[in-house]
Amino acid sequence: MTRRISWTLLAVLVLAQICYPLTTGTTRAGLTVTTVVLGWLLSVGHALLSRGPRVAAALVAVATGGGFAIEAIGVATGVPFGSYDYSGELGPKLAGVPLIIPLAWTWMAWPAWLAAVRLTGGTAATAGGSGPTTGGSGPAAGRWVGRIALATVGLAAWDLFLDPQMVAEGYWVWRDATPALPGLAGIPVSNYLGWLLFAVLMMSALRPLAGPAAAHTDRRDHPMVALYLWTYFSSILAHAVFLDLPASALWGAAGMSVTAVPLAVTLLRARGGGDSSREAHQPHRPGVDATR
């Protein structure tokens, strides 16, 4: 049931994103809002159905609540992203922040987290022994640090696609866009550093609040893995071909590749080894990565 609902929502989301380059003006803005809402429902719904209310509540608290808080601070003070203002095209605003913005944080935070868990050996059998609660040093602590790093980059690098696209549409504007990355004029480097800062705080808080259920992956998470890889590859194509944003296609491809490329390789190896259907049942052996 979890997978069926998730795959259905993902299919609708993909259809909406395919339609995005074919629209303009208010239709495109409305489609943007619809896409974000669908993404939020997909990620939160998957967290709820696959792992229960505690994980879903933790995701909403950290990503949606935390996302709104950091955006409200950013709009009011310019910290940590830089000084910017939202237009009125993304729907109702609270404290100067369109209500869909924190939903977008949540939409991509969950698949980025699960991708990082998968890449750091988070099989069901290791859930109880991974995470910040293990304390001390050693393999478990190292795995947790690597997991936070991969999840942080996996989420924050998405903005290398998102911000140039949204600025080009006029959905928000920067008051001072210097210094900027080469080819990404109009967006200050401080914006991407702010994303990194908030993403690491978010990912560090998610596991303790969500509990052990968030420390493993299994077959139920295939739609979220597909969502992450679809976002990566479709964003490269859309920016390079349909949106006339070649620089962000390159920057985003490089940034998200840190998580997306190893994830794709992991899935291909699992499929080639014929063990993807058994991943949730294989006992974990110390020192053996679940990426085989």
C-alpha positions as CSV (number, residue, x, y, z in Angstrom):
1,M,0.0,0.0,0.0
2,T,2.8,2.4,0.9
3,R,4.6,1.9,-2.3
4,R,1.4,2.0,-4.4
5,I,0.4,5.4,-3.0
6,S,3.9,6.8,-3.2
7,W,4.4,5.6,-6.8
8,T,1.1,7.2,-7.8
9,L,1.9,10.5,-6.2
10,L,5.3,10.4,-7.8
11,A,3.8,9.8,-11.3
12,V,1.5,12.8,-10.8
13,L,4.4,14.9,-9.7
14,V,6.5,13.9,-12.7
15,L,3.7,14.8,-15.0
16,A,3.3,18.2,-13.5
17,Q,7.1,18.8,-13.8
18,I,7.1,17.7,-17.4
19,C,4.3,20.3,-18.1
20,Y,6.3,23.1,-16.4
21,P,8.4,24.1,-19.4
22,L,5.4,24.1,-21.6
23,T,3.6,26.8,-19.7
24,T,4.2,30.5,-18.9
25,G,3.1,33.3,-16.7
26,T,0.4,32.7,-14.0
27,T,-0.1,29.2,-15.3
28,R,3.5,28.3,-14.7
29,A,3.4,29.9,-11.2
30,G,0.3,27.9,-10.4
31,L,2.0,24.8,-11.6
32,T,5.0,25.6,-9.4
33,V,2.8,25.8,-6.4
34,T,1.0,22.6,-7.3
35,T,4.3,20.8,-7.8
36,V,5.6,21.8,-4.4
37,V,2.4,20.7,-2.6
38,L,2.5,17.4,-4.4
39,G,6.2,16.9,-3.4
40,W,5.4,17.7,0.2
41,L,2.5,15.3,0.3
42,L,4.7,12.6,-1.3
43,S,7.5,12.9,1.2
44,V,5.5,13.4,4.3
45,G,3.0,10.8,3.2
46,H,5.7,8.3,2.6
47,A,7.4,9.0,5.9
48,L,4.0,8.5,7.7
49,L,3.0,5.3,5.9
50,S,6.4,3.6,5.9
51,R,7.6,4.6,9.4
52,G,4.7,6.0,11.4
53,P,3.7,9.3,13.0
54,R,6.9,10.0,14.9
55,V,9.0,10.1,11.8
56,A,6.5,12.1,9.8
57,A,6.1,14.6,12.7
58,A,9.9,14.9,13.0
59,L,10.2,15.6,9.3
60,V,7.5,18.2,9.4
61,A,8.9,19.9,12.5
62,V,12.5,20.0,11.3
63,A,12.0,20.6,7.6
64,T,8.6,22.5,7.3
65,G,8.7,24.3,10.7
66,G,12.5,24.8,10.6
67,G,12.3,25.9,6.9
68,F,9.7,28.5,7.6
69,A,11.7,29.8,10.6
70,I,14.9,30.2,8.7
71,E,13.2,31.8,5.7
72,A,11.4,34.3,8.0
73,I,14.7,35.2,9.6
74,G,16.3,35.4,6.2
75,V,13.7,37.8,4.8
76,A,13.7,40.0,7.9
77,T,17.5,40.1,8.5
78,G,19.4,38.9,5.5
79,V,20.9,36.1,7.6
80,P,22.0,33.5,6.6
81,F,21.2,33.6,2.9
82,G,21.6,37.3,2.1
83,S,19.1,40.1,1.5
84,Y,16.2,39.1,-0.7
85,D,12.4,39.6,-1.2
86,Y,9.7,37.3,-2.5
87,S,7.2,38.4,-5.2
88,G,3.5,37.7,-4.8
89,E,3.4,35.0,-7.5
90,L,3.9,32.0,-5.2
91,G,0.7,32.4,-3.2
92,P,-0.1,33.6,0.3
93,K,2.8,34.8,2.5
94,L,3.4,34.8,6.2
95,A,6.1,37.0,7.7
96,G,7.1,37.8,4.1
97,V,7.6,34.1,3.2
98,P,5.3,32.3,0.7
99,L,3.8,29.3,2.6
100,I,4.9,26.9,-0.1
101,I,8.6,27.6,0.5
102,P,9.0,25.5,3.7
103,L,7.1,22.8,1.9
104,A,9.8,22.7,-0.7
105,W,12.5,22.1,1.9
106,T,10.5,19.1,3.2
107,W,9.8,17.7,-0.3
108,M,13.5,17.2,-1.0
109,A,14.8,16.7,2.6
110,W,13.3,13.3,3.0
111,P,14.6,11.7,-0.2
112,A,18.0,13.3,0.4
113,W,18.1,11.7,3.8
114,L,17.1,8.3,2.6
115,A,19.6,8.4,-0.2
116,A,22.3,9.2,2.4
117,V,21.1,6.3,4.6
118,R,21.3,3.9,1.7
119,L,24.8,5.0,0.8
120,T,26.1,4.6,4.3
121,G,24.9,1.0,4.9
122,G,21.6,1.7,6.5
123,T,19.9,-1.6,6.1
124,A,17.1,-2.7,8.4
125,A,19.4,-4.9,10.4
126,T,21.7,-1.9,11.3
127,A,19.1,0.5,12.3
128,G,19.6,0.1,16.0
129,G,23.3,0.6,15.9
130,S,23.6,3.6,13.7
131,G,23.0,7.2,14.6
132,P,24.2,9.8,17.1
133,T,22.9,7.9,20.0
134,T,25.7,5.4,19.7
135,G,28.2,7.8,21.1
136,G,32.0,7.5,21.1
137,S,34.2,6.9,18.1
138,G,34.4,4.1,15.7
139,P,32.5,2.8,12.6
140,A,29.1,3.8,13.9
141,A,30.1,7.4,14.6
142,G,31.9,7.6,11.3
143,R,28.9,6.3,9.5
144,W,26.7,8.9,11.1
145,V,29.0,11.8,10.2
146,G,29.2,10.5,6.6
147,R,25.4,10.2,6.5
148,I,24.9,13.8,7.7
149,A,27.4,15.1,5.2
150,L,25.8,13.2,2.3
151,A,22.3,14.2,3.2
152,T,23.4,17.8,3.7
153,V,25.1,18.1,0.3
154,G,22.3,16.1,-1.3
155,L,19.7,18.6,-0.2
156,A,21.7,21.9,-0.4
157,A,23.1,21.2,-3.9
158,W,19.5,21.1,-5.2
159,D,19.4,24.8,-4.8
160,L,22.0,25.1,-7.6
161,F,19.1,24.1,-9.8
162,L,16.3,25.7,-7.9
163,D,17.4,29.2,-7.2
164,P,18.5,30.2,-10.7
165,Q,15.2,28.8,-12.1
166,M,13.1,30.7,-9.6
167,V,15.0,33.9,-9.9
168,A,14.7,33.7,-13.7
169,E,11.0,33.5,-13.2
170,G,10.9,36.5,-10.9
171,Y,9.6,34.6,-7.9
172,W,12.2,36.2,-5.7
173,V,15.0,38.8,-6.1
174,W,18.3,39.5,-4.4
175,R,19.1,43.0,-3.3
176,D,22.8,42.4,-3.4
177,A,23.9,39.5,-5.6
178,T,27.6,39.7,-5.2
179,P,29.8,37.8,-5.2
180,A,28.1,35.2,-7.4
181,L,29.2,31.9,-8.8
182,P,30.4,32.1,-12.4
183,G,27.4,32.0,-14.8
184,L,24.8,32.4,-11.9
185,A,24.5,36.1,-11.8
186,G,21.8,37.5,-9.6
187,I,22.3,35.0,-6.8
188,P,25.0,35.6,-4.1
189,V,27.3,32.9,-2.9
190,S,25.9,33.5,0.6
191,N,22.7,31.9,-0.5
192,Y,24.3,28.6,-1.1
193,L,26.3,28.8,2.1
194,G,23.1,29.5,4.0
195,W,21.5,26.4,2.5
196,L,24.5,24.3,3.6
197,L,24.2,25.7,7.1
198,F,20.6,25.0,7.5
199,A,20.7,21.7,5.7
200,V,23.4,20.4,8.2
201,L,21.3,21.6,11.1
202,M,18.2,20.0,9.7
203,M,19.8,16.6,8.9
204,S,21.6,16.5,12.3
205,A,18.2,17.0,14.1
206,L,16.1,14.7,12.0
207,R,17.6,11.4,13.2
208,P,17.4,12.1,16.9
209,L,13.8,13.3,16.6
210,A,12.6,10.6,14.2
211,G,14.1,7.7,16.1
212,P,15.6,4.4,14.9
213,A,13.0,4.0,12.1
214,A,14.7,6.7,10.1
215,A,18.1,5.0,10.3
216,H,17.4,2.3,7.7
217,T,16.1,1.8,4.2
218,D,14.2,-1.0,2.5
219,R,12.1,-1.7,-0.5
220,R,9.4,0.7,0.6
221,D,11.8,3.5,-0.1
222,H,12.2,2.8,-3.8
223,P,9.8,5.7,-4.8
224,M,11.8,8.2,-2.7
225,V,15.1,7.0,-4.4
226,A,13.4,7.3,-7.8
227,L,12.3,10.8,-6.8
228,Y,15.8,11.9,-5.9
229,L,17.3,10.5,-9.1
230,W,14.5,11.9,-11.2
231,T,15.0,15.3,-9.7
232,Y,18.7,15.1,-10.5
233,F,18.6,13.9,-14.1
234,S,15.5,15.8,-15.1
235,S,16.8,19.0,-13.7
236,I,20.0,18.7,-15.8
237,L,17.9,18.1,-18.9
238,A,15.4,20.9,-18.2
239,H,18.0,23.5,-17.4
240,A,20.2,22.6,-20.3
241,V,17.6,22.2,-23.0
242,F,14.2,23.7,-22.0
243,L,14.9,26.6,-19.6
244,D,18.0,28.0,-21.3
245,L,19.9,27.9,-18.1
246,P,23.1,26.0,-19.1
247,A,25.2,27.4,-16.2
248,S,22.9,26.1,-13.5
249,A,22.6,22.8,-15.4
250,L,26.4,22.4,-15.0
251,W,26.6,23.6,-11.4
252,G,23.6,21.5,-10.3
253,A,24.9,18.5,-12.1
254,A,28.3,18.8,-10.3
255,G,26.8,19.6,-6.8
256,M,24.1,16.9,-6.7
257,S,26.4,14.3,-8.2
258,V,28.1,13.9,-4.8
259,T,25.0,12.0,-3.7
260,A,23.1,11.2,-6.9
261,V,25.8,9.4,-8.8
262,P,26.9,7.0,-6.0
263,L,23.2,6.3,-5.4
264,A,22.6,5.4,-9.1
265,V,25.7,3.2,-9.1
266,T,24.5,1.5,-5.9
267,L,21.2,0.7,-7.5
268,L,22.7,-0.6,-10.7
269,R,25.1,-2.9,-8.7
270,A,22.2,-4.2,-6.6
271,R,20.1,-4.9,-9.7
272,G,23.1,-6.5,-11.5
273,G,23.7,-8.7,-8.4
274,G,20.0,-9.7,-8.3
275,D,19.8,-8.9,-4.6
276,S,17.6,-5.7,-4.6
277,S,14.5,-7.7,-3.7
278,R,16.3,-9.2,-0.6
279,E,17.9,-6.0,0.7
280,A,15.5,-5.7,3.6
281,H,16.1,-9.2,4.7
282,Q,19.9,-9.5,4.4
283,P,21.7,-9.5,7.8
284,H,24.3,-6.8,8.0
285,R,27.9,-7.9,8.4
286,P,30.3,-5.5,10.0
287,G,32.5,-3.8,7.5
288,V,30.3,-4.7,4.5
289,D,28.5,-1.8,2.8
290,A,24.9,-2.2,1.8
291,T,25.8,-0.8,-1.7
292,R,26.9,-4.2,-3.1
